[in-house]
């Protein structure tokens, strides 16, 4: 089937959220078989930033659900949204 790359937008609970700690906590919960490719920060408004998590995973049924669930469980995560999924080359 191959692999896909997914970008997941993570909204922190506040502008006070420590992104270094948030990244470390997300790294800890990434499910087995999913490779964390990197992070990007995206300005939203009024000092609030979103964290974009880029992961590589197998193109299987259920897709990003386990990864979304794991990231949602992290402290200081307000919400998440898959913003892009595409085939890895």
C-alpha positions in Angstrom: 0.0 0.0 0.0 2.7 2.5 0.9 3.1 5.4 3.3 1.3 8.7 3.7 2.5 11.9 5.2 -0.1 13.7 7.5 0.0 17.2 8.9 -1.9 17.6 12.1 -2.7 21.1 13.5 -2.5 21.1 17.3 -4.1 24.1 19.1 -2.7 24.6 22.6 -4.9 25.6 25.5 -3.4 29.1 25.8 -0.7 31.5 24.6 1.2 30.5 27.8 1.7 26.9 26.6 5.4 25.8 26.6 5.9 24.5 23.1 9.2 22.8 24.0 7.3 20.7 26.6 4.3 20.2 24.3 6.6 18.8 21.6 8.3 16.5 24.0 5.0 15.2 25.3 3.7 14.6 21.8 6.9 12.7 20.9 6.2 10.3 23.9 2.7 9.3 22.7 3.2 8.8 19.0 2.0 5.2 18.3 4.2 2.4 17.2 4.6 2.2 13.5 4.2 6.0 13.1 7.3 8.1 12.4 7.4 11.7 13.6 8.9 13.7 10.8 8.9 17.1 12.4 7.2 20.1 13.9 6.3 23.6 12.5 4.8 26.5 14.4 2.1 28.6 12.7 0.9 32.0 14.0 -2.9 32.1 14.5 -3.9 35.4 16.2 -3.1 37.6 19.2 0.1 35.7 20.1 -1.6 32.3 19.8 0.4 29.8 17.7 -0.6 26.4 16.4 1.8 23.5 16.3 1.9 21.5 13.1 2.9 17.9 13.7 4.1 16.0 10.6 4.0 12.2 10.7 4.6 9.4 8.3 2.4 6.3 8.6 1.2 3.3 6.6 -1.7 3.8 4.3 -4.1 1.5 6.0 -7.8 1.6 7.1 -8.2 3.9 10.0 -5.5 6.2 8.8 -4.5 8.8 11.3 -7.1 7.9 14.0 -4.7 6.3 16.5 -2.3 9.2 16.1 -5.0 11.8 16.5 -6.3 10.1 19.6 -2.8 9.9 21.1 -2.1 13.6 20.4 -5.5 14.6 21.8 -4.6 12.9 25.1 -1.6 15.2 25.7 -1.8 17.8 28.4 -2.2 21.4 27.1 -3.8 20.3 23.8 -7.1 22.1 23.2 -7.9 20.6 19.9 -6.4 18.9 16.8 -7.3 18.9 13.1 -5.8 16.9 10.3 -5.0 19.5 7.7 -3.3 17.5 5.0 -2.7 13.9 4.0 -0.7 12.8 1.0 1.3 9.9 -0.4 5.0 9.8 0.7 7.5 9.4 -2.1 
